[in-house]
Amino acid sequence: MGTNSIKESTKSSTKLQVKTILVSQPKPERSPYYDIEKRFGVQIDWRPFNHVQPVTEKDFRKNRIRPDEFQAVVMTSKNSIDHYFRLCEEMRIKVHPDMKYFCSSEAVAHYLQKFIQYRKRKVFVGQRSVLDLATALQKHKATTKFLLPCSNLGKEDVVAFFKDKEMDFETAVMYKTVSSDLSDLRDIFYDMLIFFSPQGIESLFENFPDFKQNNTRIAVFGDITAKAAEDKNVRVDVKVPSPGMTSMSMALEAYLEESNK
C-alpha cells in the first residue's frame, strides 16, 4: 500500500486508471476477484468495515425473552444460529428436540448441523429468504410461537411479513453489527472502495468523518447501500445489480476494462 495518501489529487475521476482496490469484507478463500487482480495487474485488499459483537447474557435477560418458550426459530444467517445457541447455553436452556427451524437458505440450514442432529429436527428451508417459506409458516401459524434472532439492525422484511400475517412472534436482538476500527488506514489511499451494505458506508464516515471522495471510485451493491452513499453525498461510480451486471465482480471487471485499457 506504500506511500499513497488518503488525501487524493483533485483530477477528475473519469477514465483514471485503477491500481488499488479495497473491498470492505473479510478476505475469502476463493473469489473471482483473484483472477481480476492477475488479469489487470491491480492490488485488491480486503478489510471488514464492520464486525459482529455478541449481546451479553445479562443484557439479553433484560428483554425478558426466554428461547425455550417458543416452538420455532427463524434463522436468517449463520450469525443468528451462532448467537441463538450461545445464549441458550449461557442461560442454561436446553433446546427442545421438537423445536422447528425455518431457515432462509440451504447454506443456513446446513450450518445448523454444527448444533443439532439435523435428521431429528423439523427444518424448513427457503431458496434465498425466509419469505420463501410463506406456505409452511402459515401452516404452523395456529400452534406456533416464532422467535426471530437478529442483530441491532433487525430484519424488516421478515418482521413486516409476520405482522401482516398476524403471526405470534418475537424479535430477539442477540448480536450487534458495529463499526470496526480503521484508524490504521487513515494515511492509505485506494483508487476504489467497494461496499456491500449501508453499514460499511456508515463505518467509513465514523472512522473518517472528514473523508473527501475526490478521485476515489465508489462501488456499491444494492439500492440500500447506494442510498446510504448518496445520503453522505458520495458519488457512486459502480452500482450493482445493473443491466447485464448481476455481481460486483462482473461490474468491476467491466469497469477496469474501460479505466485500465
WOHUFEN-V786703 format. One line per field, one symbol per residue. psi: psi as a letter, one per 30 degrees, with the letter a starting at -180 (. if undefined). burial: b if it has 9 or more other ideal C-beta (glycine too) atoms within 8 Angstrom, else e. Layout:
BEGIN
psi: ???
burial: ???
END
This chain:
BEGIN
psi: fbgkkfjllglkfkgklkekkkkhllklekkfeeeeeeefhlkjlkjkfllkkkkleeeefffhkjfgglfkkjjfleeeeefeeeeeeeghkkkkfgkkkjkfleeeeefffffljeffljkkkleflfffgeeeeeegefgkkkkjklaffaieeeeeeeeeghljlkkjjflkjlkljgffgegkkkfkkkkglfeeeeeefeeifgkkecgkkkkkkleeeeeeeefghkkjfkkklljfjfleeeeeeeeeeefg.
burial: eeebebebeeeebeebebebbbbbeeeeeeeebbebbeebebebbbbbbbebebbeeeebeeeebebbebbbbbbbeebbbbbbbbbbeebebebeeebbbbbbbeebbebbeeebeeeebebbbbeebbbbbbebbeebbeebbbbbbbbeebbeebbebbeebebebbbbbbbbbebbebeebeebbbbbbbbbbbbbbbbbbebbeeeeeebbbbbbbbeebbbbbbeeebebbbebeeeebebbbbbbbbbbeebbe
END
